[in-house]
Amino acid sequence: MGMRDRVDALWAKSIVWDNHACPPMAINDLPRFLPTLNRYRDSGVTMVSLNVGYGEMALSDHINMIDAITAWLLDQPDFILAKTVNDV
């Protein structure tokens, strides 16, 4: 088995996780950004953690981002909104 075959076999049985994907922090930019999550899936990434804000943003802005991202994800047949470890 060649190196490429070993890498492909390892990748296929692994959880490939990006723990810090950062969308634009403006809700109006989300419709343009969120479809780019397909690139993660298409490259074999199995879990992406999205930032929903940062310290200087108001709590309401964080909640609005969570609502907008959640609504988009729930409307996508190829994505799962992970709520538990079992979802991963």
C-alpha positions in Angstrom: 0.0 0.0 0.0 1.4 3.4 -1.1 1.6 6.5 1.1 -1.4 8.0 -0.7 -3.5 4.9 -0.1 -2.6 5.0 3.6 -3.4 8.7 3.9 -6.8 8.1 2.1 -7.6 5.2 4.4 -6.7 7.2 7.5 -8.7 10.2 6.3 -11.8 8.0 5.6 -11.9 6.6 9.1 -11.1 9.9 10.9 -13.1 12.8 12.3 -11.6 15.8 10.5 -12.5 18.8 12.6 -12.1 22.5 12.0 -12.6 24.1 15.4 -12.5 27.8 14.3 -14.3 28.8 11.2 -15.1 32.4 11.3 -18.0 33.7 9.2 -18.5 37.5 8.7 -20.0 39.0 11.9 -22.6 40.8 9.9 -25.9 38.9 9.4 -26.4 40.4 6.0 -23.2 38.7 4.8 -24.2 35.2 6.0 -26.2 34.3 2.8 -23.0 34.8 0.8 -20.7 33.0 3.3 -22.7 30.0 4.5 -22.8 28.2 1.1 -19.0 28.1 1.2 -19.3 25.5 4.0 -19.8 23.1 1.2 -16.0 23.3 0.5 -15.4 21.8 4.0 -17.7 18.9 3.3 -16.3 18.4 -0.2 -12.8 18.2 1.0 -13.6 15.6 3.6 -14.0 17.7 6.8 -16.6 16.1 9.0 -17.0 18.7 11.7 -16.8 22.5 11.5 -17.3 24.8 14.5 -18.5 28.2 13.6 -17.9 31.4 15.6 -21.0 33.3 16.3 -19.4 36.4 17.7 -16.7 37.9 19.8 -16.4 39.8 23.1 -17.2 43.3 21.9 -20.5 42.3 20.3 -23.7 42.6 22.2 -25.4 39.5 23.5 -28.3 40.2 21.2 -26.0 40.1 18.2 -24.7 36.7 19.3 -28.2 35.4 19.6 -29.2 36.8 16.2 -26.1 35.1 14.6 -27.0 31.8 16.2 -30.6 32.1 15.0 -29.5 32.9 11.4 -26.9 30.2 11.2 -29.2 27.6 12.8 -32.1 28.5 10.4 -29.7 28.1 7.4 -28.3 24.8 8.6 -31.7 23.3 9.4 -32.7 24.0 5.8 -29.7 22.1 4.3 -30.1 18.4 3.7 -26.4 17.7 3.6 -25.6 19.3 7.0 -26.3 18.4 10.6 -26.4 20.8 13.4 -24.5 18.9 16.0 -26.1 19.1 19.4 -24.4 16.1 21.1 -21.2 14.1 20.7 -23.3 11.4 19.0 -24.1 13.8 16.3 -20.4 14.1 15.4 
